[in-house]
């Protein structure tokens, strides 16, 4: 049965004679075969969002249903891929149509002709269930692609190829099930709006180490956790996400450029292939999937890009990998929702966003987490950590997208324009930000880093909060109104801010810091403060404490390479000696 267009409203079209379609079915529109998706059904009329430019379409043109929902192709070839919002490979599109994406171009997401070396891990006669690893493909030097039994298939392997060269659509195994023998290829298809199943969701219990001191020390994110990075224009959201992509303790990176400016996305596409993975020395792209959907691309595809990205992330999670997914930015995605909702003539919610904005955001973030994946033994564990950038207009965090996001996520890295203007990066405001994982992760930090790490975290935060309160007094009546102890607190807070929280993303040593080095740096700063307080109580002059030469070494300790950690102990000994000498001098 063919439908006919009766109305065209930008990316939204309405077609009649569509009683045989279902919600979220993919359709081909007009003789150009533009890709669309059914988003509303009323009688025999269907509202369809078209993922391509609709100019030139008119009433009477045909609409044909494919009978399947919008799905992604999952298999070897994803890593190093650069796709648009509906998983069309941009390199192939460029080769076919040039710099501007042509309309109605039909292209497979994965290369169906490229051959991969499949190495079996099971043999004929083995009994398998969904999620079991049939074999592996070494997709890149960093990623071992595990070919899993598709969901819904279980039974006995009656045929499996030995080490062989196959394409993603070639049959590599046959499994005898209750419903007959099923062919298994290296490629699976999965509808993007449906979360991939797992055995059990676990409670996050260890941090995703990022190498960024302000995050790891004060506002940590757990493996399998969710975080939001809201901030105004120019405050460094993209820089933070780039640093996390490069340094975070994740095996696979999925980066979604959702509605960002074209020049910014171009930077990402140019920089990522050149970034070197610090753990292996290989290009970072060897473990990265990029989804690029810029602000000038069709708005409907922007709405789909988030789901495409999280489905790919779930696929690698099911293999047992730790995945970090960056969405930049969910505000642009919400704007796409608002535009489509307006064209559907739905009742608007706050600021014109649809009433279901919060539930759609929750659907996305809830697909993150740490889980026991489907497999016969049930012991394989995978995790998705989701980090979404939010771009509130004018930096107003009271707007609906920021507020809806904050109700869902457990980590809030609030970026400050004033910090960014002062060249303090990462520009994460330590007074505004919070992490609800901090208490849960403190036991892990104490066990794996140092038994007083969580105490140092709390002390550093207390000093920063005290500085915020004392700052009001200083502005009113000046620094001289403060007691010597309070002035020392202000100096300690300044040291925490400038020497510890400030981090140079372009410095070879300072760009990322191990937890051990973070602990030693913070301990030096706080030991200097605590010993200074003791010296003040022993009648040592404040100026003598502030002018100790060792304070300069503490400030520059961020540039000590990880291979020379013994230098921290030398500085600690020098600090104690300096304070001791001052105390002896003061006591005389």
C-alpha positions as CSV (number, residue, x, y, z in Angstrom):
1,X,0.0,0.0,0.0
2,X,1.3,3.4,-0.9
3,X,0.6,6.6,1.0
4,X,0.2,10.1,-0.6
5,X,1.6,13.4,0.8
6,X,-1.2,15.8,1.8
7,X,0.8,18.4,3.7
8,X,4.5,19.6,3.8
9,X,5.7,21.7,6.8
10,X,9.5,22.0,6.7
11,X,10.9,18.6,7.8
12,X,7.4,17.4,8.7
13,X,5.1,15.9,6.2
14,X,1.6,14.4,6.6
15,X,0.6,11.5,4.4
16,X,-2.7,9.7,4.0
17,X,-3.6,6.1,3.2
18,X,-1.0,5.0,5.8
19,X,-3.2,2.7,8.0
20,X,-0.8,-0.2,7.7
21,X,2.3,1.6,9.2
22,X,3.4,1.6,12.8
23,X,4.9,4.2,15.1
24,X,8.6,4.9,14.3
25,X,8.5,2.9,11.0
26,X,11.0,4.2,8.4
27,X,9.4,5.4,5.1
28,X,10.8,6.5,1.7
29,X,9.3,9.7,0.6
30,X,8.7,10.7,-3.0
31,X,10.5,9.4,-6.1
32,X,13.7,10.8,-4.5
33,X,13.4,8.2,-1.7
34,X,14.1,10.6,1.1
35,X,14.4,8.9,4.5
36,X,11.6,9.6,7.0
37,X,10.2,8.2,10.3
38,X,6.6,8.0,11.4
39,X,6.2,10.0,14.6
40,X,2.4,10.4,14.9
41,X,-0.6,8.4,13.6
42,X,-4.2,9.7,13.4
43,X,-6.6,7.4,11.6
44,X,-5.1,6.6,8.2
45,X,-2.9,9.8,8.3
46,X,0.7,9.6,9.5
47,X,3.0,12.5,10.4
48,X,6.5,11.8,9.2
49,X,9.8,13.6,10.1
50,X,12.1,13.6,7.1
51,X,15.8,13.3,7.8
52,X,16.7,15.2,4.6
53,X,15.9,18.5,3.0
54,X,12.3,18.6,1.9
55,X,12.3,21.6,-0.5
56,X,10.5,20.8,-3.7
57,X,8.2,18.2,-2.2
58,X,4.5,18.7,-2.7
59,X,1.1,17.1,-2.1
60,X,0.3,13.9,-4.1
61,X,3.8,12.4,-4.0
62,X,4.1,8.8,-2.9
63,X,5.3,7.6,0.5
64,X,6.3,3.9,0.9
65,X,6.8,2.2,4.2
66,X,9.8,-0.1,4.8
67,X,8.0,-1.9,7.6
68,X,10.9,-1.5,10.0
69,X,11.9,1.1,12.6
70,X,15.0,3.3,12.3
71,X,17.8,0.9,13.0
72,X,21.6,1.0,13.1
73,X,24.0,-1.6,11.6
74,X,26.3,-3.0,14.3
75,X,29.4,-4.9,13.4
76,X,33.1,-4.5,12.4
77,X,33.7,-1.1,10.7
78,X,32.1,1.1,13.4
79,X,35.4,2.1,15.0
80,X,37.1,5.0,13.2
81,X,33.7,5.6,11.5
82,X,32.4,9.2,11.0
83,X,28.6,9.0,10.6
84,X,25.7,11.5,10.3
85,X,22.7,11.4,12.7
86,X,21.1,8.4,11.0
87,X,24.4,6.4,10.6
88,X,25.2,7.3,7.0
89,X,29.1,7.3,6.6
90,X,30.1,10.9,5.8
91,X,33.2,9.7,3.8
92,X,31.0,7.6,1.5
93,X,28.5,10.5,1.1
94,X,31.3,12.9,0.2
95,X,32.7,10.5,-2.4
96,X,29.2,10.1,-3.9
97,X,27.8,13.7,-3.7
98,X,30.6,16.1,-2.9
99,X,30.7,18.6,0.0
100,X,26.9,19.1,0.2
101,X,25.1,15.8,1.1
102,X,22.8,14.9,-1.8
103,X,19.2,14.0,-1.2
104,X,17.9,10.4,-1.4
105,X,21.4,8.9,-1.4
106,X,21.2,5.2,-0.4
107,X,24.3,4.0,1.3
108,X,25.0,1.2,3.8
109,X,26.3,2.3,7.3
110,X,29.0,-0.4,7.3
111,X,31.1,-1.5,4.3
112,X,29.4,-4.7,3.1
113,X,32.3,-5.5,0.7
114,X,35.2,-5.2,3.1
115,X,36.5,-8.6,4.4
116,X,37.5,-9.1,8.0
117,X,39.4,-11.9,9.6
118,X,37.0,-13.8,11.8
119,X,38.7,-16.0,14.5
120,X,36.2,-18.4,16.2
121,X,36.1,-18.9,20.0
122,X,33.5,-21.7,20.0
123,X,33.1,-24.9,18.0
124,X,30.4,-27.0,16.4
125,X,28.2,-28.6,19.0
126,X,28.5,-25.9,21.6
127,X,25.2,-24.6,23.1
128,X,24.9,-20.8,23.1
129,X,22.5,-18.1,24.1
130,X,22.1,-14.4,23.2
131,X,25.3,-12.4,24.0
132,X,27.7,-15.3,23.9
133,X,30.9,-14.5,21.9
134,X,31.1,-16.7,18.8
135,X,34.5,-15.3,17.8
136,X,36.6,-12.1,17.4
137,X,37.7,-9.7,14.7
138,X,40.8,-7.5,15.4
139,X,39.1,-4.3,14.2
140,X,41.9,-1.9,15.1
141,X,45.1,-2.4,17.2
142,X,43.1,-1.2,20.2
143,X,39.7,-2.9,19.7
144,X,39.0,-6.6,19.6
145,X,35.5,-6.7,18.1
146,X,33.6,-9.5,19.7
147,X,31.0,-11.1,17.4
148,X,28.0,-12.0,19.7
149,X,25.0,-14.3,19.2
150,X,22.2,-11.9,18.4
151,X,19.4,-11.2,20.9
152,X,16.5,-13.8,20.6
153,X,18.7,-16.6,19.3
154,X,19.8,-19.6,21.4
155,X,20.6,-23.2,20.7
156,X,23.3,-25.5,19.3
157,X,26.0,-24.4,16.9
158,X,25.7,-26.7,13.9
159,X,28.2,-24.9,11.7
160,X,30.9,-22.3,12.3
161,X,33.7,-21.2,10.0
162,X,37.3,-21.6,11.1
163,X,39.6,-18.6,10.9
164,X,38.2,-17.1,7.7
165,X,38.0,-13.9,5.7
166,X,34.3,-12.8,5.6
167,X,32.3,-9.6,5.0
168,X,29.8,-8.4,7.6
169,X,26.9,-9.9,5.6
170,X,28.4,-13.4,5.0
171,X,27.2,-16.2,7.2
172,X,29.8,-17.2,9.8
173,X,27.7,-19.7,11.8
174,X,24.5,-21.6,11.8
175,X,22.6,-22.1,15.1
176,X,19.9,-24.7,15.5
177,X,17.0,-23.2,17.6
178,X,13.5,-24.2,18.5
179,X,12.3,-22.4,15.3
180,X,14.8,-24.0,12.9
181,X,18.4,-23.3,11.9
182,X,19.3,-19.6,12.0
183,X,22.1,-18.0,10.0
184,X,24.4,-15.7,11.9
185,X,26.5,-12.9,10.3
186,X,29.0,-10.5,11.8
187,X,26.5,-7.7,11.5
188,X,23.4,-7.1,13.7
189,X,20.6,-4.6,13.2
190,X,19.0,-2.8,16.2
191,X,16.2,-0.2,16.4
192,X,17.8,3.0,17.9
193,X,14.8,3.9,20.2
194,X,14.9,0.6,22.0
195,X,17.5,0.0,24.7
196,X,19.6,-3.2,24.2
197,X,18.8,-5.8,26.8
198,X,21.1,-6.9,29.7
199,X,21.0,-9.3,32.5
200,X,21.3,-7.0,35.6
201,X,22.0,-3.4,36.3
202,X,24.7,-2.9,38.9
203,X,25.4,0.0,41.3
204,X,28.4,2.1,40.2
205,X,31.2,1.6,42.7
206,X,34.4,2.9,41.1
207,X,35.3,6.2,39.5
208,X,35.9,6.8,35.8
209,X,39.4,8.4,36.2
210,X,39.7,11.4,33.9
211,X,43.1,12.9,34.7
212,X,41.4,16.2,35.3
213,X,42.1,17.2,38.9
214,X,39.0,19.3,39.5
215,X,36.8,16.3,38.4
216,X,38.7,13.4,39.9
217,X,39.2,15.1,43.3
218,X,36.2,17.3,43.9
219,X,33.4,16.1,41.5
220,X,34.1,12.5,40.4
221,X,32.0,10.6,38.0
222,X,31.5,6.8,38.5
223,X,32.0,4.2,35.7
224,X,28.5,3.8,34.4
225,X,27.5,7.3,35.8
226,X,25.9,10.3,34.1
227,X,27.1,13.9,34.1
228,X,26.0,17.2,32.7
229,X,28.4,20.0,31.6
230,X,26.3,23.2,31.4
231,X,27.9,26.5,30.6
232,X,27.5,29.6,28.5
233,X,29.1,30.2,25.1
234,X,32.9,30.2,25.3
235,X,33.2,28.6,28.7
236,X,35.0,25.5,27.5
237,X,32.3,22.7,27.3
238,X,33.9,21.3,24.1
239,X,37.4,21.5,25.6
240,X,36.3,19.6,28.7
241,X,34.7,16.9,26.5
242,X,37.9,16.6,24.3
243,X,40.0,16.1,27.5
244,X,37.6,13.5,28.8
245,X,37.6,11.7,25.4
246,X,41.4,11.6,25.4
247,X,42.2,10.9,29.0
248,X,39.2,9.2,30.6
249,X,39.5,5.7,31.8
250,X,37.2,4.3,29.0
251,X,38.1,1.8,26.3
252,X,35.6,3.1,23.7
253,X,34.7,6.7,23.0
254,X,31.4,7.6,21.2
255,X,31.3,11.4,20.4
256,X,28.0,12.9,19.2
257,X,28.2,16.4,17.7
258,X,24.6,17.2,17.9
259,X,23.6,20.5,16.3
260,X,26.9,22.1,17.0
261,X,28.4,24.8,14.7
262,X,29.9,23.4,11.5
263,X,33.3,25.0,12.2
264,X,33.4,23.5,15.7
265,X,32.5,20.1,14.4
266,X,35.2,20.5,11.7
267,X,37.7,21.0,14.4
268,X,36.6,17.8,16.1
269,X,36.8,15.9,12.8
270,X,40.3,17.3,12.1
271,X,41.7,17.0,15.6
272,X,40.4,13.5,16.7
273,X,42.3,11.6,13.9
274,X,45.5,13.4,15.0
275,X,45.1,13.0,18.8
276,X,47.3,10.2,20.2
277,X,45.9,7.8,22.7
278,X,48.2,8.3,25.7
279,X,47.8,4.7,26.9
280,X,48.8,3.0,23.7
281,X,50.5,5.6,21.5
282,X,48.0,4.8,18.7
283,X,45.7,7.5,17.2
284,X,42.7,8.1,19.4
285,X,40.4,7.3,16.5
286,X,41.4,3.7,16.8
287,X,38.9,3.4,19.6
288,X,36.5,6.2,18.7
289,X,33.2,6.5,16.8
290,X,32.2,10.0,15.7
291,X,28.6,11.1,14.9
292,X,28.5,14.5,13.3
293,X,25.3,16.3,12.9
294,X,25.9,20.0,12.5
295,X,23.4,22.8,13.0
296,X,22.8,23.3,9.2
297,X,21.9,19.6,8.7
298,X,18.2,18.6,8.7
299,X,16.8,19.2,12.2
300,X,15.0,15.8,12.3
301,X,18.3,13.9,11.9
302,X,19.6,15.9,14.9
303,X,16.9,14.4,17.0
304,X,17.8,10.9,15.9
305,X,21.6,11.3,16.4
306,X,21.4,10.9,20.2
307,X,19.7,7.6,19.9
308,X,22.1,6.4,17.2
309,X,25.0,7.2,19.4
310,X,23.7,5.5,22.6
311,X,22.7,2.4,20.6
312,X,26.3,2.0,19.3
313,X,27.6,2.6,22.9
314,X,25.3,-0.2,24.2
315,X,26.6,-2.6,21.5
316,X,30.2,-2.1,22.7
317,X,29.0,-2.3,26.4
318,X,27.5,-5.7,25.6
319,X,31.0,-6.9,24.5
320,X,32.2,-6.0,28.0
321,X,33.8,-2.7,27.3
322,X,33.8,0.5,29.3
323,X,32.3,3.2,27.0
324,X,32.2,6.9,27.4
325,X,29.6,8.7,25.3
326,X,29.8,12.5,24.9
327,X,26.8,14.4,23.6
328,X,27.5,17.9,22.5
329,X,25.0,19.3,23.1
330,X,21.7,18.1,24.4
331,X,20.3,21.7,24.2
332,X,20.5,21.6,20.4
333,X,18.8,18.2,20.5
334,X,16.0,19.6,22.7
335,X,15.6,22.5,20.2
336,X,15.1,19.9,17.4
337,X,12.4,18.3,19.6
338,X,10.8,21.7,20.1
339,X,10.7,22.4,16.4
340,X,9.2,19.1,15.5
341,X,6.7,19.4,18.4
342,X,5.6,22.9,17.1
343,X,5.1,21.5,13.6
344,X,3.0,18.7,15.0
345,X,0.9,21.4,16.7
346,X,1.3,19.8,20.1
347,X,0.5,21.7,23.3
348,X,3.7,23.5,24.2
349,X,5.3,23.2,27.7
350,X,7.7,25.6,29.3
351,X,9.4,28.0,26.9
352,X,7.8,26.2,23.9
353,X,9.6,22.9,24.6
354,X,7.3,19.8,24.4
355,X,5.7,18.5,27.7
356,X,7.7,15.3,27.3
357,X,11.1,17.0,27.3
358,X,12.0,15.6,30.7
359,X,11.0,12.0,29.9
360,X,12.9,12.0,26.6
361,X,16.1,13.3,28.4
362,X,15.6,10.6,31.1
363,X,15.2,7.9,28.4
364,X,18.6,8.9,27.0
365,X,20.5,9.1,30.3
366,X,18.9,6.0,31.7
367,X,20.5,3.9,29.0
368,X,23.9,4.6,30.6
369,X,25.0,2.4,33.5
370,X,27.1,-0.5,34.5
371,X,25.5,-3.9,33.8
372,X,26.0,-7.6,33.7
373,X,25.6,-8.3,30.0
374,X,23.7,-11.2,28.3
375,X,25.8,-14.3,28.1
376,X,25.7,-17.9,29.3
377,X,27.8,-17.4,32.4
378,X,26.4,-13.9,33.1
379,X,29.8,-12.7,34.3
380,X,30.7,-10.2,31.6
381,X,30.4,-6.6,32.8
382,X,30.2,-3.5,30.6
383,X,29.6,0.1,31.4
384,X,28.4,3.3,29.6
385,X,29.2,6.7,31.2
386,X,27.2,9.5,29.6
387,X,28.4,13.1,29.6
388,X,26.0,15.6,28.1
389,X,26.9,19.2,27.4
390,X,24.1,21.7,27.9
391,X,24.2,25.1,26.2
392,X,21.6,27.3,28.0
393,X,20.9,30.6,26.2
394,X,22.9,33.3,28.0
395,X,24.2,30.8,30.5
396,X,20.8,30.8,32.3
397,X,20.7,27.5,34.3
398,X,17.0,28.0,35.2
399,X,15.9,27.3,31.6
400,X,14.0,24.0,31.0
401,X,16.7,21.8,29.4
402,X,19.3,22.6,32.1
403,X,16.7,22.0,34.9
404,X,15.4,18.8,33.4
405,X,18.9,17.5,33.0
406,X,19.9,18.4,36.6
407,X,16.9,16.3,37.9
408,X,18.3,13.3,36.1
409,X,22.1,13.4,36.3
410,X,24.2,12.8,39.4
411,X,27.2,14.9,38.5
412,X,27.0,18.6,37.6
413,X,30.1,20.3,36.3
414,X,28.9,23.9,36.1
415,X,31.1,26.0,33.8
416,X,31.7,29.6,34.7
417,X,32.2,32.3,32.0
418,X,34.1,34.5,34.5
419,X,36.6,31.7,35.2
420,X,37.0,31.1,31.5
421,X,37.6,34.9,30.9
422,X,40.3,34.7,33.6
423,X,41.9,31.9,31.6
424,X,41.2,29.3,34.3
425,X,40.6,26.0,32.6
426,X,38.8,23.7,33.2
427,X,36.4,26.5,34.1
428,X,34.4,24.3,36.4
429,X,32.9,26.4,39.2
430,X,33.7,24.6,42.5
431,X,31.0,26.4,44.4
432,X,28.1,25.6,42.0
433,X,29.2,22.1,41.0
434,X,28.5,18.8,42.8
435,X,28.8,15.1,42.5
436,X,26.3,12.7,44.2
437,X,28.8,9.9,43.6
438,X,31.5,11.4,45.9
439,X,30.4,9.8,49.1
440,X,29.9,6.4,47.4
441,X,33.3,6.5,45.8
442,X,35.3,7.7,48.9
443,X,35.8,4.1,50.0
444,X,37.4,3.2,46.6
445,X,39.7,6.3,46.8
446,X,40.8,5.4,50.3
447,X,41.5,1.8,49.4
448,X,43.2,2.3,46.0
449,X,44.9,5.7,46.3
450,X,45.5,6.6,50.0
451,X,43.5,6.0,53.2
452,X,43.1,9.8,53.8
453,X,42.2,10.8,50.2
454,X,38.6,11.5,51.0
455,X,39.6,13.6,54.0
456,X,41.9,15.7,51.8
457,X,39.0,16.1,49.3
458,X,36.7,17.4,52.1
459,X,39.4,19.7,53.6
460,X,40.1,21.2,50.1
461,X,36.4,21.8,49.5
462,X,36.0,23.4,53.0
463,X,38.9,25.8,52.4
464,X,37.4,26.9,49.0
465,X,34.0,27.5,50.6
466,X,35.6,29.5,53.5
467,X,37.4,31.6,50.9
468,X,34.0,32.3,49.2
469,X,32.6,33.6,52.5
470,X,35.8,35.6,53.4
471,X,35.8,37.1,49.9
472,X,32.6,39.1,50.8
473,X,34.4,40.6,53.8
474,X,37.5,41.4,51.8
475,X,35.4,43.2,49.2
476,X,33.7,45.3,51.8
477,X,36.5,46.3,54.2
478,X,39.8,44.9,52.7
479,X,42.2,42.1,53.5
480,X,43.6,43.9,56.6
481,X,40.3,43.3,58.4
482,X,40.9,39.5,58.4
483,X,42.7,37.6,61.1
484,X,46.1,36.0,60.3
485,X,44.4,32.6,60.3
486,X,41.8,33.8,57.8
487,X,44.5,35.4,55.6
488,X,46.4,32.1,55.6
489,X,43.1,30.3,54.6
490,X,42.8,32.8,51.7
491,X,46.3,32.0,50.6
492,X,45.7,28.2,50.8
493,X,42.5,28.6,48.8
494,X,44.4,30.6,46.2
495,X,47.0,27.8,46.0
496,X,44.3,25.1,45.6
497,X,42.7,27.2,42.8
498,X,45.8,28.3,40.9
499,X,48.2,25.5,41.5
500,X,45.8,22.5,41.8
501,X,42.5,23.1,40.0
502,X,43.9,25.1,37.1
503,X,45.2,22.7,34.5
504,X,46.9,23.4,31.2
505,X,45.4,21.1,28.5
506,X,48.3,21.9,26.1
507,X,51.1,21.2,28.6
508,X,52.7,17.8,28.1
509,X,52.9,17.0,31.8
510,X,50.0,19.0,33.2
511,X,47.3,17.9,30.6
512,X,46.4,14.9,32.7
513,X,47.3,13.8,36.3
514,X,47.3,10.3,37.8
515,X,45.4,9.8,41.1
516,X,48.7,9.1,42.9
517,X,50.1,12.5,41.7
518,X,46.8,14.2,42.5
519,X,47.0,12.9,46.1
520,X,50.6,14.0,46.5
521,X,49.9,17.5,45.1
522,X,46.9,18.1,47.3
523,X,48.6,16.7,50.4
524,X,51.5,19.1,49.9
525,X,49.2,22.1,49.6
526,X,47.1,21.1,52.7
527,X,50.2,20.1,54.7
528,X,51.6,23.6,54.0
529,X,48.3,25.1,55.3
530,X,48.0,22.9,58.4
531,X,51.7,23.4,59.3
532,X,51.3,27.1,58.7
533,X,48.3,27.2,61.2
534,X,50.5,25.4,63.8
535,X,53.3,27.9,63.2
536,X,50.9,30.9,63.6
537,X,49.9,29.4,67.0
538,X,53.6,29.3,67.9
539,X,53.9,33.1,67.3
540,X,55.5,32.8,63.8
541,X,54.9,35.9,61.6
542,X,52.4,35.4,58.8
543,X,54.8,37.1,56.2
544,X,57.5,34.6,57.1
545,X,55.2,31.7,56.4
546,X,54.0,33.2,53.1
547,X,57.5,34.0,52.0
548,X,59.0,30.5,52.4
549,X,60.9,29.5,49.2
550,X,59.3,26.0,49.4
551,X,55.9,27.5,48.5
552,X,57.1,28.2,45.0
553,X,58.1,24.6,44.6
554,X,54.7,23.5,45.9
555,X,53.1,25.7,43.3
556,X,55.2,24.2,40.5
557,X,54.8,20.6,41.6
558,X,52.1,20.2,38.9
559,X,54.9,20.1,36.3
560,X,56.7,17.2,38.0
561,X,56.6,14.2,35.6
562,X,54.9,11.0,36.7
563,X,58.3,9.2,36.5
564,X,59.8,11.5,39.2
565,X,57.3,11.1,42.1
566,X,60.1,11.0,44.6
567,X,60.4,14.8,44.2
568,X,57.2,15.2,46.1
569,X,58.7,13.6,49.2
570,X,61.7,15.9,48.9
571,X,59.4,19.0,48.8
572,X,57.5,17.6,51.8
573,X,60.7,17.2,53.8
574,X,61.8,20.7,52.8
575,X,58.4,22.1,53.9
576,X,58.6,20.5,57.4
577,X,62.2,21.7,57.8
578,X,61.2,25.3,56.8
579,X,58.2,25.4,59.2
580,X,60.4,23.9,62.0
581,X,63.1,26.5,61.4
582,X,60.5,29.3,61.6
583,X,59.0,27.8,64.8
584,X,62.4,27.7,66.4
585,X,63.1,31.3,65.4
586,X,59.7,32.4,66.6
587,X,60.1,30.6,69.9
588,X,63.4,32.4,70.7
